[in-house]
Amino acid sequence: MSRKLKTIDLFAGIGGIRLGFEHLGCENVFTSEWDKDAQIMYEANFGEKPFGDITEIAPQDIPDHDILLAGFPCQPFSIIGNMQGFSDTRGTLFFNIEEILRVKKPYAFLLENVKQLRTHDSGRTFKTILQKLKDLGYHTHHTVLNALDFGLPQKRERTVIVGFKENIAFQFPRKTGDFLPLSALLEDDELVDKKLFASKEIFEKRQAKIKGEPFYPSVWHENKGGNISILPFSCALRAGGSYNYLLVNGNRRLSSRELLRLQGFPEDFKIVVGYGAMRKLTGNSVAVPVFKAVAEEMVKAINSQNIHPTYKQLSLLELEYEYS
């Protein structure tokens, strides 16, 4: 029988990674998220208001836990300055994760970031992160996973780093098969707020740019060069994307519920903030089925080793004291 493992949820957003682990019976014991809209959504759906800025929380004040979860922002370590160079993480938000791992010594962690993390700052950022995790005694695994491969009609590629205190057998989840058709996620136009429909000018502009015969349902994506792609799935949701960079069938924006569905959130997930906030929050969120699949592999790997929950590596002095 699997034991209840404890997690903490850092840079939590609206809780997409947490959902994957709670699905397996894990207990979340601490959450941190500074964005006010995300805090409101998180409290409405999980019954707890996250602590705020991670930089203002002392690592020793965080409860003991088995798995640290974090979808942390990507920052170049080269901004620190010439004196510290690329090998120092102070001044970045990753340093806070590093300190929690150093002080609390959880058995495992899961970190999520954009696909470009691997090549960010000519690869130095990623190399530094992996070295710091190794220095802390973790055995790491990393890959890029795409939401399209886990049933969602959204091309969303993310770097995932998983680590364990012991060199246990672990493998990332395999593709689950075809993604759902857009028709399974889209609402009827009659039920969508009229404010989400593009103006006649934008609609005609998109129509004039397309090449070939469009098909429906589809998502029309306009890239930075102004080219239009008509796809049977959505491009990655972006917090900072223009209001019209993704249009359903070329004529309307995605609704708040559709945005959540594209990220794989359950139908009973409550929406308690406005549309602008939802675009930002879902754009910064994760594809839930991807992290549910990763969680399953992590928990399976941990449980197969018969590891006691709330693992904490002890020094030789601590071991002598504990068993004397």
C-alpha positions as CSV (number, residue, x, y, z in Angstrom):
1,M,0.0,0.0,0.0
2,S,1.4,3.4,-0.9
3,R,2.1,5.8,1.9
4,K,0.9,9.4,1.9
5,L,3.8,11.6,0.8
6,K,4.0,15.3,1.7
7,T,4.6,18.0,-0.9
8,I,5.2,21.7,-0.9
9,D,4.0,23.9,-3.8
10,L,6.3,26.8,-4.7
11,F,5.7,29.4,-7.4
12,A,2.4,27.6,-7.3
13,G,0.3,29.7,-9.7
14,I,-3.2,28.2,-9.6
15,G,-2.0,24.8,-8.4
16,G,-1.7,22.7,-11.6
17,I,1.3,20.7,-10.4
18,R,-0.3,20.1,-7.0
19,L,-3.3,18.6,-8.7
20,G,-1.2,15.9,-10.3
21,F,0.2,14.8,-6.9
22,E,-3.0,15.1,-5.0
23,H,-4.6,12.8,-7.5
24,L,-2.2,10.2,-6.1
25,G,-3.1,10.9,-2.5
26,C,-0.2,13.2,-1.6
27,E,-0.7,15.8,1.1
28,N,0.4,19.4,0.4
29,V,1.7,21.0,3.6
30,F,2.9,24.4,2.3
31,T,2.2,26.8,-0.6
32,S,3.9,29.9,-1.8
33,E,2.6,32.3,-4.6
34,W,3.0,36.1,-4.7
35,D,0.5,37.0,-7.5
36,K,-2.7,38.3,-5.9
37,D,-5.1,36.9,-8.6
38,A,-3.4,33.5,-8.3
39,Q,-3.8,33.6,-4.5
40,I,-7.5,34.3,-4.9
41,M,-8.0,31.4,-7.4
42,Y,-5.8,29.1,-5.2
43,E,-7.8,29.8,-2.1
44,A,-11.1,29.3,-3.9
45,N,-10.1,25.9,-5.2
46,F,-7.9,24.5,-2.4
47,G,-9.2,26.2,0.7
48,E,-6.0,27.8,1.6
49,K,-4.3,31.1,0.8
50,P,-0.7,30.7,-0.3
51,F,2.1,32.4,1.6
52,G,3.5,35.4,-0.4
53,D,7.0,36.2,-1.7
54,I,9.2,33.1,-1.4
55,T,12.2,35.4,-0.7
56,E,10.6,36.5,2.6
57,I,10.2,33.0,3.9
58,A,13.0,31.4,6.0
59,P,13.6,27.8,4.8
60,Q,13.6,26.5,8.3
61,D,10.1,27.8,8.8
62,I,8.8,25.5,6.0
63,P,7.3,22.2,7.1
64,D,9.1,19.0,6.5
65,H,8.1,17.4,3.2
66,D,9.0,14.5,0.9
67,I,8.7,16.3,-2.5
68,L,9.4,19.9,-3.4
69,L,7.3,21.2,-6.4
70,A,8.2,24.4,-8.2
71,G,7.4,26.0,-11.5
72,F,10.1,28.7,-11.0
73,P,10.7,31.7,-13.3
74,C,13.7,31.6,-15.6
75,Q,16.4,34.1,-14.8
76,P,19.9,34.5,-16.3
77,F,22.6,33.9,-13.7
78,S,25.0,36.1,-15.7
79,I,23.2,39.2,-14.3
80,I,24.8,38.6,-10.9
81,G,28.0,40.3,-12.0
82,N,31.6,39.6,-12.9
83,M,32.7,38.9,-9.4
84,Q,30.4,35.9,-8.9
85,G,30.2,34.7,-12.5
86,F,27.9,31.9,-13.8
87,S,28.5,29.5,-11.0
88,D,26.6,31.6,-8.4
89,T,22.8,31.6,-8.1
90,R,22.5,34.3,-5.5
91,G,20.1,37.0,-6.6
92,T,17.9,34.6,-8.6
93,L,14.7,32.9,-7.5
94,F,16.4,29.5,-8.0
95,F,18.6,30.3,-5.1
96,N,15.5,30.2,-2.8
97,I,14.7,26.7,-4.1
98,E,18.3,25.7,-3.5
99,E,18.3,26.9,0.1
100,I,15.0,25.0,0.9
101,L,16.5,21.9,-0.6
102,R,19.7,22.4,1.5
103,V,17.9,23.1,4.8
104,K,14.9,20.8,4.6
105,K,16.5,18.0,2.6
106,P,13.3,16.5,1.0
107,Y,13.8,13.2,-0.7
108,A,12.7,14.4,-4.1
109,F,11.8,17.5,-6.2
110,L,10.1,18.4,-9.4
111,L,11.0,21.6,-11.2
112,E,9.2,23.0,-14.3
113,N,10.3,25.7,-16.7
114,V,10.0,26.8,-20.3
115,K,11.6,24.6,-23.0
116,Q,14.2,27.3,-23.7
117,L,15.6,26.9,-20.2
118,R,18.0,24.3,-21.6
119,T,19.5,26.9,-24.0
120,H,19.0,30.0,-21.9
121,D,22.0,32.2,-21.6
122,S,24.0,30.0,-24.0
123,G,23.2,27.0,-21.9
124,R,25.0,28.4,-18.8
125,T,21.8,28.8,-16.7
126,F,20.8,25.1,-17.2
127,K,24.3,23.9,-16.5
128,T,24.5,25.9,-13.3
129,I,21.1,24.6,-12.1
130,L,22.1,20.9,-12.7
131,Q,25.5,21.4,-11.0
132,K,23.9,23.1,-7.9
133,L,21.4,20.2,-7.6
134,K,24.2,17.7,-7.9
135,D,26.2,19.6,-5.2
136,L,23.2,19.2,-2.9
137,G,23.4,15.4,-3.3
138,Y,20.5,14.9,-5.8
139,H,20.5,12.5,-8.7
140,T,18.7,14.4,-11.5
141,H,16.7,13.5,-14.6
142,H,15.5,16.1,-17.2
143,T,13.5,16.2,-20.4
144,V,11.1,18.2,-22.4
145,L,7.4,17.2,-22.3
146,N,4.7,18.4,-24.7
147,A,1.0,18.7,-23.6
148,L,0.0,17.4,-27.1
149,D,1.5,14.0,-26.1
150,F,-0.7,13.8,-23.0
151,G,-4.1,14.3,-24.5
152,L,-4.5,18.0,-24.6
153,P,-5.0,20.0,-27.9
154,Q,-2.3,22.5,-26.9
155,K,1.3,22.5,-28.2
156,R,3.0,23.4,-24.9
157,E,6.6,22.2,-24.4
158,R,8.1,22.4,-21.0
159,T,11.5,21.5,-19.4
160,V,11.0,19.1,-16.4
161,I,13.7,18.4,-13.9
162,V,13.2,15.6,-11.4
163,G,15.7,14.7,-8.6
164,F,16.0,12.1,-5.8
165,K,18.4,11.9,-2.9
166,E,19.2,8.3,-3.9
167,N,20.0,7.0,-7.4
168,I,16.7,5.1,-7.7
169,A,15.2,3.8,-10.9
170,F,13.1,6.5,-12.6
171,Q,11.8,7.1,-16.1
172,F,9.7,9.9,-17.5
173,P,6.2,9.0,-18.7
174,R,5.6,7.9,-22.2
175,K,3.2,9.6,-24.6
176,T,-0.4,8.7,-23.9
177,G,-1.6,8.9,-27.5
178,D,-3.6,11.3,-29.6
179,F,-4.8,14.6,-28.2
180,L,-8.5,15.4,-27.7
181,P,-10.3,17.1,-30.6
182,L,-11.0,20.8,-30.1
183,S,-14.7,20.0,-30.3
184,A,-14.4,18.3,-26.9
185,L,-13.2,21.4,-25.2
186,L,-14.8,24.4,-27.0
187,E,-18.1,26.0,-25.9
188,D,-20.9,26.9,-28.3
189,D,-20.5,30.4,-29.6
190,E,-24.0,31.2,-28.3
191,L,-22.7,30.6,-24.8
192,V,-19.6,32.7,-25.1
193,D,-19.5,36.4,-23.9
194,K,-19.9,38.6,-26.9
195,K,-17.0,40.7,-25.7
196,L,-14.7,37.9,-26.7
197,F,-15.5,38.1,-30.4
198,A,-13.0,39.9,-32.6
199,S,-14.0,43.1,-34.4
200,K,-15.1,43.0,-38.0
201,E,-11.8,44.6,-38.9
202,I,-9.7,41.9,-37.3
203,F,-11.8,39.1,-38.6
204,E,-11.5,40.4,-42.2
205,K,-7.8,41.0,-41.8
206,R,-7.3,37.4,-40.7
207,Q,-9.4,36.1,-43.5
208,A,-7.3,38.0,-46.1
209,K,-4.1,36.5,-44.7
210,I,-5.0,32.8,-44.8
211,K,-3.7,30.5,-47.5
212,G,-5.8,27.6,-48.5
213,E,-9.2,26.5,-47.3
214,P,-9.8,26.8,-43.5
215,F,-11.3,23.9,-41.5
216,Y,-13.4,23.9,-38.4
217,P,-13.1,23.8,-35.5
218,S,-9.7,25.2,-35.5
219,V,-7.5,27.7,-33.7
220,W,-6.0,30.5,-35.8
221,H,-2.6,31.6,-34.6
222,E,-0.9,34.8,-35.7
223,N,2.8,34.9,-35.1
224,K,5.1,37.9,-34.6
225,G,5.6,38.1,-38.3
226,G,1.9,38.4,-39.0
227,N,1.5,35.0,-40.6
228,I,-1.6,33.0,-39.8
229,S,-1.6,29.3,-39.0
230,I,-4.8,27.3,-38.9
231,L,-4.4,24.4,-36.5
232,P,-6.4,21.5,-35.0
233,F,-4.9,22.5,-31.6
234,S,-3.9,25.6,-29.8
235,C,-0.4,27.0,-29.7
236,A,1.0,27.5,-26.2
237,L,-1.1,29.8,-24.0
238,R,0.9,32.9,-23.1
239,A,0.4,35.2,-20.2
240,G,1.7,38.1,-22.2
241,G,0.2,37.3,-25.6
242,S,-1.9,39.8,-27.4
243,Y,-5.7,39.4,-27.0
244,N,-6.1,38.2,-30.6
245,Y,-3.0,36.0,-31.2
246,L,-5.2,32.9,-30.8
247,L,-8.8,33.0,-32.2
248,V,-11.2,30.1,-32.3
249,N,-12.3,29.6,-35.9
250,G,-10.8,33.0,-36.7
251,N,-13.5,35.0,-35.0
252,R,-13.3,34.9,-31.2
253,R,-11.0,34.5,-28.2
254,L,-10.9,31.5,-25.9
255,S,-13.2,31.8,-22.9
256,S,-12.0,31.4,-19.3
257,R,-13.4,27.9,-19.1
258,E,-11.8,26.9,-22.4
259,L,-8.4,28.2,-21.2
260,L,-8.6,26.0,-18.2
261,R,-9.7,23.0,-20.3
262,L,-6.7,23.5,-22.6
263,Q,-4.5,23.2,-19.5
264,G,-6.4,20.1,-18.3
265,F,-8.0,21.5,-15.2
266,P,-11.2,19.7,-14.0
267,E,-14.6,21.1,-14.9
268,D,-15.4,21.9,-11.2
269,F,-12.3,24.2,-11.0
270,K,-13.7,27.5,-9.8
271,I,-13.3,30.7,-11.8
272,V,-13.4,33.7,-9.3
273,V,-11.4,36.3,-11.2
274,G,-11.9,38.3,-14.3
275,Y,-11.1,37.4,-17.9
276,G,-7.8,39.4,-18.1
277,A,-6.5,37.7,-15.0
278,M,-7.6,34.3,-16.3
279,R,-5.6,34.8,-19.5
280,K,-2.5,35.7,-17.4
281,L,-3.0,32.8,-14.9
282,T,-3.6,30.1,-17.5
283,G,-0.8,31.4,-19.6
284,N,1.5,30.9,-16.6
285,S,0.1,27.6,-15.5
286,V,1.0,24.0,-16.4
287,A,-0.7,21.3,-18.4
288,V,-2.2,19.2,-15.6
289,P,-2.2,15.8,-17.3
290,V,1.6,16.1,-18.0
291,F,2.4,16.6,-14.4
292,K,-0.1,14.0,-13.3
293,A,1.8,11.5,-15.4
294,V,5.2,12.7,-14.0
295,A,3.8,12.4,-10.5
296,E,2.7,8.8,-11.1
297,E,6.3,7.9,-12.2
298,M,7.8,9.7,-9.2
299,V,5.6,8.3,-6.6
300,K,6.0,4.8,-8.1
301,A,9.8,5.2,-8.0
302,I,9.7,6.4,-4.4
303,N,7.3,3.7,-3.2
304,S,9.2,0.9,-4.9
305,Q,12.2,1.8,-2.7
306,N,10.2,1.4,0.5
307,I,11.3,4.9,1.6
308,H,9.9,6.3,4.8
309,P,7.7,9.5,4.2
310,T,9.3,12.9,5.1
311,Y,12.7,11.6,4.4
312,K,15.6,13.7,5.8
313,Q,19.2,12.8,5.2
314,L,21.0,12.6,8.5
315,S,24.7,13.4,9.1
316,L,26.9,10.9,10.9
317,L,26.7,12.9,14.1
318,E,22.9,12.9,13.9
319,L,22.9,9.1,13.3
320,E,25.1,8.5,16.3
321,Y,22.8,10.6,18.5
322,E,19.6,9.0,17.1
323,Y,20.8,5.4,17.7
324,S,22.9,5.9,20.9
